[in-house]
Amino acid sequence: MAVWRGVRDTERLRRLEALTDAALSRLDVSDLLDELLDRVRDLLDVDTAAILLLDQHSGQLVATAAKGLEEEVRRGFRAPVGQGFAGSIAQSRQPRVLVDVTPADVINPVLIEKGIRSLLGVPIFAAGEVVGVLHVGTTAQRRFTDDDILLLQAAADRAGVAGQVRSRKIEQAAAVALQRSLLPNRLPAVPGVLLAARYVPGHEFGVGGDWYDVFSLPSGRLGMVIGDVSGHGLASAVVMGRIRSALRAYALTTDDPAEVMTLLDRKVHHFEAGSLTTAIYATVSADRTTMTVSSAGHLPPVLAAPGHPARLADIPVDPPLGTGLAHRPRRSTQIELPEGALLLCYTDGLVERRDQPIDVGLGALTALVTADDPEQVCTTVMTSLGSDQPGDDVALLAMHRHPFGTR
């Protein structure tokens, strides 16, 4: 008996090692799931194996990978949670065995068409939540054992990790596409100023809530904005997109940045509850000699004029957008723009460091900014203060005033 148990334990260990093989980690997600299902079919000696992942928006399990049931994936089979074999597993969060499959037990016609007689399925978990179902089947009747269930659950755990990676990749792709659609591919060419900008992501998704925008207004003024929505990833990028669009719409109703920010604050507070947003919105006069600025909790821009050292613009700072703390009217401040002056707006990821006061970062920034070509200024600032792997997103927007008709 002891010898038999030793052989059984050795075989179980061999099977588990096949499912946790480090080589699987070097495969991309789709190849990993395919390889995992091949190994499951071999180790459990079954005819079919399939993974269905949960679509949170529809509440349905979607056939994602299969061996022996490839038609299920090609047809895009979906099983509502709570219905059919896979749906009942997702709802109960427990393994399920069917020794004798009948049409009443399943809603997937492919299983009946393939002549599946017995099924074993287990839930796939990620962070404690059901994210899918892994099931195997045989064309001959079979009574699956407790060891079979444990082995299949081990495979499901591996699939859960792969599913999380797949979800992150899908979210990342969506976030990157959204960010690219919202950040200008090219800044507009407008009379009287030169513009330059930079954006560097500060985390794995490559996108976040930082943004900048420049647009011409019907009055002949130029609108400029830079802002930072708290958080990272797709959720922040979506909120940022809505705020950006709303600001553009409000900018058409008034040339006063404070009024625009007041309307935007109400919108964020009501529709984007919990999203803290800082921003600076400015309008540059049609003759480019002055600009009117309103700040919602954002760090002040740097202003450099020819023959003078750069300095932080002296503008009042009102509460961030969405806090509901703006009990007094928001304020606009007019700033003179001498010919040749450069204004640099930025987000806090450029100057904030955990190991130093923010005044140190602001001082280093003002020392770098000159009344020069905005592209060169942005390059200098990013080379000196930027990082290959910043801890937060960094956005820069620079404007250099030059005489009309030049460059």
N, C-alpha and C positions, 0 to 999 in steps of 0.2 A: 504493500500500500504506500509506504514511504517513497519507494522508488518511482511508483506511478505518479505520485504528487510532485516529485522532483522533476520528472519529465514534463508534466503539465505546466508547472511554473516556468520551466525553461522555455517552453513553446509560447506561453503567454508573454514572457519578456521579449522573445524574438518578434512577436507580432507588434507589441507596443513600440519597440525600437524601429520597426519598419514605418510606423506612423509618425514618429518624432524625429526621423532622420534629418540631420542638419542640412543635407543636400536639398531638401524641399524648400528651405528658406531662401535658396538662391534662385528659385523660379519666380517668374511673375505670377500674379494672382490667378489668371485663367489657367496657366500651365500647372500651377500647384494644385488647383482643384481637380483638374483632369488626372494628374498623377496620383493624387490622394484616392480618387474613386477607383483607379486601376488597382491600387494596393488593397483597398477594401474588398473589391471583388475577389481578389486572389486569396486574401487571408481568411475571409469568411466563406469562400467557395460558393458564391452566389452568382446569379445570372445578370442581375441589374443593380445599378447603384445610381442615386440621383440626389442632387442638392437643390433645394428651393429656398431662396432668400426672401425675406419679408420686405415688401414695399410699404413703408410707413404711411405714405400718403393715401394709398388705396386700401390698406388693410388686407392685402392679398399676398400669398406666397407665389413667387415667380420662379419657374423652372430655369435654373442658371447653368447647371452642368449635369451631364448624365453619361453613363456607360451602359449600353444595352437598351437605353430609353432615349436615344438621341432625338427621336421624333418629338418627344415631349418638349425639348428645348427649341427645336425648329418651329413648332407650332406656337411657341410662346405661351405655354399652358400656365394658367393662374388658378390658384385655389384660395378661396376666401378663408380666413381664419375661422375655425369652428366647423367647417364643412369638409367632408371627405376624410380620407386617411391622414394626409399631411396636415390638413387644417385642424383636425381634432388634437393632433400632437402639439401643434403650436398653442392651441387654447389651453390644454391641460398641463403643458410644460413637463410631460411625462413620456417615457418610452411607450410604444404600443406594438403589440404583435398580433398579426392575423394569420392563423394557421391555414385557414381555407377562405381565400378571397372570393367574394361574390360581388356582382354589380351594385348591390345595395351598400357595400362597404366603401366604395371608391367613387370619385366623380371624374377621374381622369380616364378617358376611353382608351388611351394608349396602354394602360396596364391590362385591361381586358383583352385588347387586340394582341398583345404580346403573350397572352396565356399565363400571366403571373398567378401562381397558386398561393404562395405564402409571402408575407411582408413583415419586415421589422423596421421600425422608424424611431428616431430619437430627435429631441430638440437641439438646435444649435444656439448656444448662448454667447453673448458678448456683454461684458460689464453688467452681468446679472439679468439682462433682458433677452428674451427670445428674439433671435434675428433670422431664424430659418429652421429648416428641417432636413435631416439626412435620412434617406431610407434605402433599404436593399430588398431585393425580391428574388424568388426562385420559381422556376417553371414546374418543379416537382414539389409536392407538399413537404413541409419541413417544420419541425418544432424548434424554434430558436432558443438557445440556452441563456442563462444569466451571464456566462462568459461572453457570449456573442453580443449581448446588450452592452456590457462594459467596454468591449473592444470598439463597437460602433460609436459609443459615446466619446471615447478617446479620439476617434477620427473626427467627430463633430466638433470637439473642442479645438482641434487643429483648423478645421474649416471656419470656425468662428473668428479665429485670429486673421485668417485670410480674408474673410468677409469684411472685417473692420478695415483692413488695408484697402480693399476694393472700394468701400464706402468713402474712405478718405480721399482716394484718388478721384472718384467721381465728383466729390464735393470740391476738391482742389481744381479740377478741370473747369467746373461750372464757375467757381469763384474767379479763376484767372480770366475766363471769357468775359465775365461780367465786368471785371476791373478794366480790361482792355477796351471795353465798349464805353466806359465812363471817363477814363482819363484821355485827354486829347492826344491823338496820334501826332498831331502837329499843332503848335500854337499858332494863332491867327497872325497874319501880317497886317499890322495897323499903322497908320501914319503917326509919326511923332515918337514912337517908342520901339525899343527892341526887347524881346521877351526870351526867357530861357527857363527850363524847369528840369527837375530830377525827381525820380521816385525809386526808392530802394525798400523792398520788403524786409521785415524784421523777424520772420518766423517761417515755419515749414510750408504753409499754404502759398506763400508768395503774394498774398493779397491781404488787405485789411480795410480799415475805415479811413485812412488818410486820403485826401484828394485835393486837387487844385483845378481851377477853371478860369478861363478868360473869354469874354464875349463882348461884342459891340452892342450898344443900346440905341434905341430909336432917337434919343436926344443928341447923339454924337459922342456921348460919354463912353468910357470903357469900363466894364465891370471886371473885377478881379476878386477871386476868393480862394482861400486855403482853409482846410478844416481837418478835424480828426474825430472820428466816431470811435468810442471806446470799444475795445475788443479786437478780435482777429477773425480771419476766415470768411466763409460765405455769408454768415449772418450779418457781420459788420458791413461787408461790401454791399449787401442788399439795402440795409438802412442808409448807407452813404449814398447809394444811387437815388433813393427816394428824396433824401434831403437836398441833393444836388439839383434834381429836377424841380423841386418846390422852390428853391432859391431863385432859379432862373425865371420861373413864372412870376414870383413876387417882384423880381427886379424890373419887370415890364410895367408894373403898376406905379412905381415911384423911384425917383433917383436918390432918395435919402436912404443910405445904408441902415440907419437905425430903425427906420420903419420896416425895411425888409427883414431885419433880424427880429423885430418884434413879432411879425407875422410868422416867421419861421419858428420862433420859440413856441408859439401857441400850437403850431402844427406838430412839432416834435413832442411836446409835453402831452398832447392828446393822443396822437397816433403811434408814437414810438416810445411809449413808456418804458423807462429803464435804460434807455440809450443816452448816455452822457456824450454831448458833442460840443467841442470848442471850435470856433471859426473866426476868421477875420474877413469882412466883406468891405471892399473899397470901390469907389467909382472915381475915375480919372476924368477931369474936365476935358471938353472937346479940344481946347487949345493946349492941353497937357501941362499946364502950369501949376495946377493944384490937384489934390485928391482928397476925397472925403471918406473917412474910415470909421467903421464900427467894429468893436471887438467883443466877442462872446466868450470870455474866459480863456482867450488865446494869448500866447506869448507875443510881445510887441515886435513888429518888423524892424529891420535894421535899415537906416537911411544913411547913405554916403553921398556927400556933395563935393564937387571939385574943390580942391584946396583945403578941405576940412576932414578931420578924422570921422570915421563912421560912428554912429550913435544909435541907441535904441529910440525909436519914435515915441514921443511923449503923448500917449493916448490913454484915455480912461478905459478900464476893463470892466465890462458888465458880466453878470453871471453866465455860465455856459448855457447852451440851448437845452431845453427839456427839463431843467431842474425845478421850474415853477417858482424860482426865487426872485424873478424880476419884478419887484414891487414898485419900483420907480421907473420912469421912462428910460429906455435905452438911449445911448448918446452917440452922436456923430461928431467927429473932429476933423477940421480941415488942415491939411499939411501942404506947405509950399514945396513945389518941385522945381528947383533951379535947373537950368539947362545943363545937361551932363550928369544929373543926379541918378543914383541907382537905389532902388528899393528892393529889399530881399525879405520875403515872407518864408516861413519854415514851420515844421511841426516839431513837437517836443522831443521826438526820438533823436534829433540831431544834437541836442545840447544837454539832455538829462542823462546822468550817470548815477548809479546807486552809491558809488563810493565818493561822491563829491557834491558840494552845494551847486544848485543850478546856476548861481551867479558866476561860477568858474567857467561853465560852458558858454554862458552868454558873453562873458568877457573874451573868451577865445574866439568866438564867432565874430564879434565886432572888430577884433583886431585883424581879421582876415578879409573883411568886406571893403572893397574900394569902388570908386565911381568909374567903373571900367566896363568892358564888354561883358554882358550878362552870362554868356556861355563860359567865358573864362572864369568869372567869379564863381559860378556854380561848380565848375571843375575844381577850383582851388579849395573851396569849402568842403566838398565831398572828399577830396584827397586828404585833407588835414583832419577833419572831424568825423568823417564817415567811417564805416567799418565794413569789412567783407561780410560779417555776420552780425549786423546790429541787433540789439535787444528789442528794438521797437521799430515800426515803420518810420521812414524818413521821407518827407516831401519838401521840395524847395520850389519857389516861384520868384524869379527875379525880373525886374522891369528897369530898363535904362532909358531915360528921356534924352532924345537927340532932336536937332532941328528938323522941321518938316522938310521933306524932299531929299534928305540924306539917307543913304543906304536903303 
